[in-house]
Amino acid sequence: MTEKFDDQASRRGFLKRGAAMTGAIAAASTLPSSGAWAAGSDAPELTEVNIGFIPLTDCSSVVMAAVKGFDKKYGIKINPTKEASWAAVRDKLVNGELHAAHVLYGLIYGVHLGIGGPKKDMANLMTINNNGQAISLSNALKDKGAINGETLAKLVAKKEKEYTFAQTFPTGTHAMWLYYWLAANGIDPMKDVKTIVVPPPQMVANMRVGNMDGFCVGEPWGMRAIVDKIGFTAITTQDIWQDHPEKILGTTAEFVKKYPKTARAMVCAILEASMWIDASAKNRSETADVVSAKSYVNTDSDVIRGRMVGQYEDGLGKSWSEKNYMKFYNDGQVNFPWLSDGMWFLTQHKRWGLLKEDVDYLAVAKQINQTALYKEAAAIVKAPIPKSDMRTSKLVDGVVWDGKDPKKYAASFKIKA
């Protein structure tokens, strides 16, 4: 369940919405590169920005903002810079080498609180995508009868060996999806299995040589495991939490304070790229071709394209059309930096012992999530704004999260650190 938008009395079909949006964007693109919002005293303070990314399908809106020239419309030039790991992204954001980054939601929150590296005040400018990650298990587990959460729990309970699972960063999204799913199936991720950190592009290679039995990561690496015949998809993250927050456009609070107009211009450009990607299956397919290049994700475009357009297979013989595939805009519902989304990651950090004490969950979210700046950018690109800064969701275990009592929610789980 998601908060309704003020100006959205009814929702149009995907293709109709796509056609209209494509036309609007095409018309907007004929405007001068320095529109009224990017001229004179309202011009961005910087004309070039370095935005880091990790080779994942969900970096697409950052890449396409640069490739399609949406950045120029708002008076900036985006330089997408490919990084080797989330730790590298963190370090380069903190030291100012990157102006901003396509980054894990929980990473920004961890740095802000000093639990994911050096403590520094951080900012979330917008959510980049929802959905589109997966938990993969090895074929060796399949051979032992473990193909889903229930059968994996039975295998782990036998204690024949220690099973190892990889995620991408201790406070990040993939760690939280993995832990939540394991715990929902009665597996304590801190006691019953071993978890390790592996950079996304290295997941498949590491599972191939037996370094782990499963992993949680963003596409296209879940699909790559299937194509390479080393694993299968046990569950998609949209089946853990439909339309969950994933990557964000992260930066430091210092950057927003010093360059607010540049920050707003980045949001505008990436919002327009997000609109364009979600406008049609054709645009999504083109995006897959672009981001598959060596300078971006560096894998076969067909490995990206299937799940990018919602055509899924699990490596166990099942194929389906996924309605909750990776979304970049979805009538603006993706991009708003909901306070409740940020608060959820804090509750999980507390649940798993990353945070030793409860914090003022709402106050921290208000410090990090730049809702006012986002609303300014959304008004410029005519993206709808939700009525509330909070939203309600039901996760895979049936527990509802609405942000109303985060301390109680964090303490409510049977399995926790």
C-alpha positions as CSV (number, residue, x, y, z in Angstrom):
1,M,0.0,0.0,0.0
2,T,1.4,3.3,-1.0
3,E,0.5,6.9,-0.3
4,K,-1.8,8.4,-3.0
5,F,-0.7,11.6,-4.8
6,D,-2.6,14.9,-4.8
7,D,-2.9,15.2,-8.6
8,Q,-3.4,11.5,-9.4
9,A,-7.1,10.8,-9.3
10,S,-6.6,7.9,-11.7
11,R,-3.7,5.9,-13.1
12,R,-3.3,5.5,-16.8
13,G,-2.1,2.4,-18.5
14,F,1.7,1.8,-19.0
15,L,1.7,2.3,-22.7
16,K,-0.6,5.3,-22.7
17,R,1.4,6.9,-19.9
18,G,4.6,6.1,-21.7
19,A,3.5,7.7,-25.0
20,A,2.4,10.9,-23.3
21,M,5.5,11.1,-21.2
22,T,7.8,10.5,-24.2
23,G,6.1,13.3,-26.0
24,A,6.4,15.7,-23.1
25,I,10.0,14.9,-22.6
26,A,10.7,15.4,-26.4
27,A,9.0,18.8,-26.3
28,A,10.9,19.8,-23.2
29,S,14.2,18.8,-24.8
30,T,13.7,21.5,-27.4
31,L,14.0,24.2,-24.8
32,P,17.3,26.0,-24.5
33,S,19.9,24.2,-22.5
34,S,19.8,26.9,-19.9
35,G,16.1,27.3,-19.1
36,A,14.7,30.0,-16.8
37,W,15.6,27.7,-13.8
38,A,19.2,27.5,-14.8
39,A,20.0,31.0,-15.8
40,G,21.3,34.1,-13.9
41,S,21.2,33.8,-10.1
42,D,19.3,30.5,-10.3
43,A,22.1,28.8,-12.3
44,P,23.9,25.8,-10.6
45,E,27.0,26.7,-8.7
46,L,29.0,24.0,-10.5
47,T,28.8,23.2,-14.2
48,E,30.3,19.7,-14.0
49,V,29.6,17.0,-11.4
50,N,31.2,13.6,-10.8
51,I,28.5,11.1,-9.9
52,G,29.8,7.7,-8.8
53,F,28.1,4.4,-9.6
54,I,28.6,0.7,-9.2
55,P,28.1,-1.6,-12.2
56,L,24.4,-2.5,-11.6
57,T,21.3,-2.1,-13.8
58,D,19.9,0.5,-11.3
59,C,22.7,3.0,-12.2
60,S,20.7,3.5,-15.4
61,S,19.1,6.8,-14.6
62,V,22.4,8.4,-13.8
63,V,24.0,7.1,-17.0
64,M,21.0,8.0,-19.2
65,A,20.8,11.5,-17.7
66,A,24.3,12.0,-19.1
67,V,23.9,10.0,-22.4
68,K,20.6,11.6,-23.3
69,G,21.6,15.1,-22.3
70,F,19.0,15.7,-19.6
71,D,21.8,17.1,-17.5
72,K,22.6,19.9,-20.1
73,K,19.0,21.1,-19.8
74,Y,19.6,22.0,-16.2
75,G,23.0,23.7,-16.7
76,I,25.3,20.8,-15.6
77,K,27.4,18.1,-17.1
78,I,27.2,14.8,-15.3
79,N,30.3,12.6,-15.4
80,P,29.3,9.1,-14.4
81,T,32.3,7.5,-12.7
82,K,32.6,3.7,-12.3
83,E,33.7,2.5,-8.9
84,A,35.0,-0.8,-7.7
85,S,33.1,-1.3,-4.5
86,W,30.6,0.4,-2.1
87,A,33.5,1.1,0.3
88,A,35.2,3.0,-2.5
89,V,32.0,5.0,-3.1
90,R,31.7,5.8,0.6
91,D,35.3,7.0,0.8
92,K,35.2,9.2,-2.3
93,L,31.9,10.8,-1.1
94,V,33.4,11.5,2.3
95,N,36.6,13.0,0.9
96,G,34.9,15.0,-1.8
97,E,36.4,13.2,-4.8
98,L,32.8,12.4,-5.8
99,H,30.1,15.1,-5.7
100,A,27.4,12.5,-5.4
101,A,26.7,8.9,-6.1
102,H,24.3,6.2,-7.0
103,V,24.5,4.5,-3.6
104,L,23.0,2.0,-1.2
105,Y,20.3,3.7,1.0
106,G,21.6,2.2,4.2
107,L,25.2,3.1,3.4
108,I,24.4,6.8,3.6
109,Y,22.6,6.3,6.9
110,G,25.4,4.3,8.3
111,V,28.0,6.9,7.4
112,H,25.8,9.7,8.9
113,L,25.7,7.8,12.2
114,G,29.3,6.6,12.1
115,I,28.5,2.9,11.9
116,G,29.5,2.3,8.3
117,G,32.9,4.0,8.2
118,P,34.1,7.5,9.2
119,K,31.2,9.6,10.6
120,K,30.1,12.5,8.3
121,D,26.8,14.3,7.9
122,M,25.1,12.9,4.7
123,A,22.2,13.7,2.5
124,N,19.7,11.7,0.4
125,L,18.6,13.8,-2.6
126,M,16.2,11.3,-4.1
127,T,15.4,7.6,-4.4
128,I,16.8,6.3,-7.7
129,N,14.9,3.0,-8.0
130,N,12.5,0.5,-6.4
131,N,12.7,-3.3,-6.7
132,G,15.1,-5.3,-9.0
133,Q,17.4,-7.1,-6.6
134,A,17.5,-10.8,-5.9
135,I,18.7,-13.5,-3.5
136,S,20.5,-16.3,-5.4
137,L,21.4,-19.7,-4.2
138,S,24.0,-22.0,-5.6
139,N,23.3,-25.1,-7.6
140,A,25.1,-27.1,-4.9
141,L,22.3,-26.0,-2.5
142,K,19.7,-27.0,-5.0
143,D,21.3,-30.5,-5.2
144,K,20.7,-30.7,-1.5
145,G,17.1,-29.8,-1.8
146,A,17.3,-26.1,-0.8
147,I,15.4,-24.1,-3.3
148,N,13.6,-21.5,-1.2
149,G,13.5,-20.2,2.3
150,E,11.6,-23.1,3.9
151,T,13.9,-25.8,2.4
152,L,17.0,-23.8,3.1
153,A,16.0,-23.5,6.8
154,K,15.7,-27.3,7.0
155,L,19.1,-27.7,5.5
156,V,20.8,-25.2,7.7
157,A,19.1,-26.8,10.8
158,K,20.9,-30.0,10.1
159,K,24.2,-28.2,10.9
160,E,26.2,-30.5,8.5
161,K,28.4,-27.5,7.6
162,E,28.5,-23.7,7.9
163,Y,26.8,-22.1,5.0
164,T,28.1,-18.7,3.7
165,F,26.1,-15.9,2.2
166,A,27.3,-12.7,0.7
167,Q,26.0,-9.2,0.7
168,T,27.5,-6.0,-0.6
169,F,28.0,-3.7,2.4
170,P,27.3,-4.1,6.1
171,T,24.7,-1.3,6.5
172,G,23.5,-1.5,2.9
173,T,20.2,-2.7,1.3
174,H,21.4,-6.1,0.2
175,A,22.5,-7.0,3.8
176,M,19.1,-5.9,5.1
177,W,17.1,-7.9,2.4
178,L,19.3,-11.0,3.0
179,Y,19.0,-10.8,6.8
180,Y,15.3,-10.1,6.7
181,W,14.5,-13.0,4.4
182,L,16.7,-15.5,6.4
183,A,15.1,-14.4,9.7
184,A,11.6,-14.6,8.2
185,N,12.4,-18.2,7.5
186,G,13.7,-18.9,11.0
187,I,17.4,-18.6,10.1
188,D,19.4,-16.3,12.4
189,P,21.8,-14.5,10.0
190,M,24.2,-13.7,12.9
191,K,24.4,-17.2,14.4
192,D,23.1,-19.9,12.0
193,V,25.1,-18.9,8.9
194,K,28.2,-16.9,8.0
195,T,27.8,-13.7,6.0
196,I,30.6,-11.9,4.1
197,V,30.9,-8.8,2.0
198,V,31.6,-9.0,-1.7
199,P,31.4,-6.2,-4.3
200,P,28.5,-6.7,-6.8
201,P,30.4,-7.5,-10.0
202,Q,32.4,-10.1,-8.1
203,M,29.4,-12.1,-6.8
204,V,29.1,-14.6,-9.6
205,A,32.8,-15.4,-9.9
206,N,33.0,-15.9,-6.1
207,M,30.1,-18.3,-6.0
208,R,31.5,-20.2,-9.1
209,V,34.6,-21.1,-7.1
210,G,32.6,-22.0,-4.0
211,N,33.4,-19.0,-1.7
212,M,29.7,-18.7,-0.8
213,D,26.4,-20.7,-1.1
214,G,24.2,-17.7,-1.9
215,F,24.2,-13.9,-2.3
216,C,22.0,-10.9,-2.4
217,V,22.8,-8.3,-5.0
218,G,21.2,-6.0,-7.7
219,E,20.7,-7.0,-11.3
220,P,22.1,-8.1,-13.6
221,W,24.2,-10.3,-11.4
222,G,21.2,-12.5,-10.2
223,M,20.4,-13.2,-13.9
224,R,24.1,-13.7,-14.7
225,A,24.3,-16.5,-12.1
226,I,21.5,-18.3,-14.0
227,V,23.0,-17.7,-17.5
228,D,26.3,-19.0,-16.2
229,K,24.5,-22.0,-14.7
230,I,26.0,-21.6,-11.2
231,G,22.8,-20.6,-9.3
232,F,19.2,-19.7,-9.3
233,T,16.9,-17.0,-7.9
234,A,15.4,-18.1,-4.6
235,I,13.4,-14.9,-4.1
236,T,13.3,-11.4,-5.6
237,T,13.5,-8.5,-3.3
238,Q,10.2,-7.1,-4.6
239,D,8.7,-10.3,-3.1
240,I,10.3,-9.3,0.3
241,W,9.0,-5.8,0.1
242,Q,7.0,-4.7,-2.9
243,D,8.3,-1.4,-4.3
244,H,11.0,-1.2,-1.7
245,P,13.5,1.7,-1.7
246,E,16.9,0.7,-3.1
247,K,19.6,3.0,-4.5
248,I,19.5,6.7,-3.8
249,L,21.3,9.8,-5.1
250,G,23.6,10.4,-2.1
251,T,25.9,13.2,-1.2
252,T,27.2,15.0,1.9
253,A,25.2,17.5,3.8
254,E,28.1,19.9,3.2
255,F,27.7,19.6,-0.5
256,V,24.0,20.4,-0.3
257,K,24.7,23.5,1.9
258,K,27.4,24.8,-0.4
259,Y,25.9,23.9,-3.8
260,P,22.1,23.7,-3.3
261,K,21.3,24.7,-6.9
262,T,23.7,22.1,-8.3
263,A,22.1,19.5,-6.1
264,R,18.6,20.5,-7.4
265,A,19.9,20.4,-11.0
266,M,21.2,16.8,-10.5
267,V,17.8,15.8,-9.1
268,C,16.0,17.4,-12.1
269,A,18.2,15.7,-14.6
270,I,18.0,12.2,-13.1
271,L,14.2,12.6,-12.6
272,E,13.8,13.3,-16.3
273,A,16.0,10.3,-17.1
274,S,13.9,8.2,-14.8
275,M,10.7,9.4,-16.6
276,W,12.3,8.5,-19.9
277,I,13.3,5.0,-18.9
278,D,9.9,4.1,-17.5
279,A,8.1,5.7,-20.4
280,S,8.2,2.5,-22.6
281,A,9.6,-1.0,-23.0
282,K,11.5,0.4,-26.0
283,N,13.3,2.9,-23.8
284,R,14.1,0.2,-21.3
285,S,15.6,-2.0,-24.0
286,E,17.7,0.9,-25.3
287,T,18.9,1.6,-21.8
288,A,19.9,-2.0,-21.4
289,D,22.0,-1.7,-24.6
290,V,23.7,1.5,-23.3
291,V,24.5,0.4,-19.8
292,S,25.8,-3.0,-20.9
293,A,28.9,-1.3,-22.3
294,K,32.3,-2.0,-20.7
295,S,32.4,1.5,-19.3
296,Y,29.2,0.9,-17.3
297,V,27.9,-2.6,-16.3
298,N,30.1,-4.6,-18.6
299,T,27.9,-7.6,-19.4
300,D,25.8,-8.9,-22.3
301,S,22.8,-6.6,-22.9
302,D,20.5,-9.6,-23.1
303,V,21.4,-10.5,-19.5
304,I,20.2,-7.0,-18.5
305,R,17.3,-6.6,-20.8
306,G,15.1,-9.5,-19.7
307,R,14.6,-8.4,-16.1
308,M,14.8,-4.8,-17.1
309,V,11.5,-5.2,-19.1
310,G,9.9,-7.5,-16.6
311,Q,10.6,-10.9,-18.2
312,Y,11.9,-13.2,-15.4
313,E,13.0,-16.7,-15.1
314,D,14.3,-18.3,-11.9
315,G,16.8,-20.9,-13.1
316,L,14.5,-23.7,-11.8
317,G,12.3,-23.9,-14.9
318,K,9.8,-21.1,-14.0
319,S,9.3,-18.0,-16.3
320,W,6.9,-15.2,-15.7
321,S,6.1,-11.6,-16.5
322,E,7.0,-9.6,-13.3
323,K,4.8,-6.6,-12.7
324,N,7.0,-5.3,-9.9
325,Y,10.2,-5.2,-11.8
326,M,12.8,-2.5,-11.3
327,K,11.1,0.9,-11.5
328,F,12.8,4.2,-11.9
329,Y,9.9,6.7,-11.9
330,N,6.4,5.0,-11.6
331,D,4.5,8.3,-11.7
332,G,6.9,9.8,-9.2
333,Q,6.3,7.2,-6.5
334,V,9.9,5.9,-6.8
335,N,11.8,9.1,-6.3
336,F,10.4,10.9,-3.4
337,P,12.8,10.5,-0.4
338,W,10.1,9.1,2.0
339,L,11.2,9.6,5.7
340,S,9.7,6.3,6.6
341,D,12.0,4.5,4.1
342,G,15.1,5.9,5.7
343,M,13.7,5.1,9.2
344,W,13.2,1.5,8.2
345,F,16.9,1.1,7.5
346,L,17.7,2.5,11.0
347,T,15.3,0.0,12.6
348,Q,17.1,-2.9,10.9
349,H,20.5,-1.5,11.9
350,K,19.2,-1.5,15.5
351,R,17.8,-5.0,15.0
352,W,21.1,-6.5,13.9
353,G,23.2,-4.7,16.5
354,L,24.8,-2.2,14.1
355,L,23.2,0.5,16.2
356,K,23.8,-0.2,19.8
357,E,21.0,2.1,21.1
358,D,17.8,3.5,19.7
359,V,18.2,6.9,18.0
360,D,15.6,9.5,17.3
361,Y,14.6,7.8,14.1
362,L,12.4,10.5,12.6
363,A,14.9,13.3,13.4
364,V,17.7,11.4,11.7
365,A,15.6,10.8,8.6
366,K,14.7,14.5,8.5
367,Q,18.4,15.4,8.7
368,I,19.4,13.1,5.8
369,N,16.4,13.0,3.4
370,Q,16.2,16.3,1.5
371,T,12.4,16.5,1.1
372,A,12.3,20.2,0.5
373,L,14.9,20.3,-2.1
374,Y,13.3,17.3,-3.9
375,K,10.0,19.1,-3.9
376,E,11.6,22.1,-5.6
377,A,13.1,19.8,-8.3
378,A,9.8,17.9,-8.7
379,A,7.9,21.1,-9.3
380,I,10.4,22.1,-12.1
381,V,10.0,18.8,-13.9
382,K,6.3,18.5,-13.0
383,A,6.6,15.3,-11.1
384,P,3.8,14.6,-8.5
385,I,4.4,15.0,-4.8
386,P,2.9,12.7,-2.2
387,K,0.5,14.1,0.5
388,S,2.7,12.7,3.3
389,D,6.4,12.1,4.0
390,M,5.6,8.6,5.3
391,R,4.2,5.5,3.5
392,T,2.9,2.1,4.6
393,S,4.1,-1.3,3.4
394,K,3.7,-4.9,4.3
395,L,6.8,-7.1,4.1
396,V,7.2,-10.8,3.4
397,D,6.6,-11.9,7.0
398,G,3.3,-10.1,7.1
399,V,4.6,-7.3,9.4
400,V,3.4,-3.8,8.5
401,W,5.9,-0.9,8.5
402,D,4.4,2.6,8.7
403,G,7.1,4.6,10.6
404,K,4.7,5.4,13.5
405,D,6.6,3.6,16.3
406,P,10.1,2.7,15.0
407,K,11.5,1.9,18.5
408,K,8.7,-0.6,19.1
409,Y,9.1,-2.0,15.5
410,A,12.8,-2.5,15.9
411,A,12.4,-4.4,19.1
412,S,9.4,-6.5,17.9
413,F,11.3,-9.2,15.9
414,K,11.8,-12.6,17.4
415,I,15.1,-13.1,15.6
416,K,17.5,-10.2,16.2
417,A,21.0,-9.5,17.4
